[in-house]
């Protein structure tokens, strides 16, 4: 797993895992798959999303590191 990832790549990977979206929400956009709903970080102009935040999103979505790496 890389140390960071772009928002565009994050969305692409979640779509590969069967999530749809992103959809507009209150403060953040979100993606859904069945009953699971995950918030997507807002765009960062100069930096990618750090691995610690990606791991937290994966934990909340119930996605293992192995599953994420295989997408």
Secondary structure, 3 states (H helix, E strand, C coil): CCCEECHHHHHHHHHHCCCEEEECCCCCEEEEECCEEEEECCCCCCCCEEHHHHHHHHHHHCCCHHHHHCC
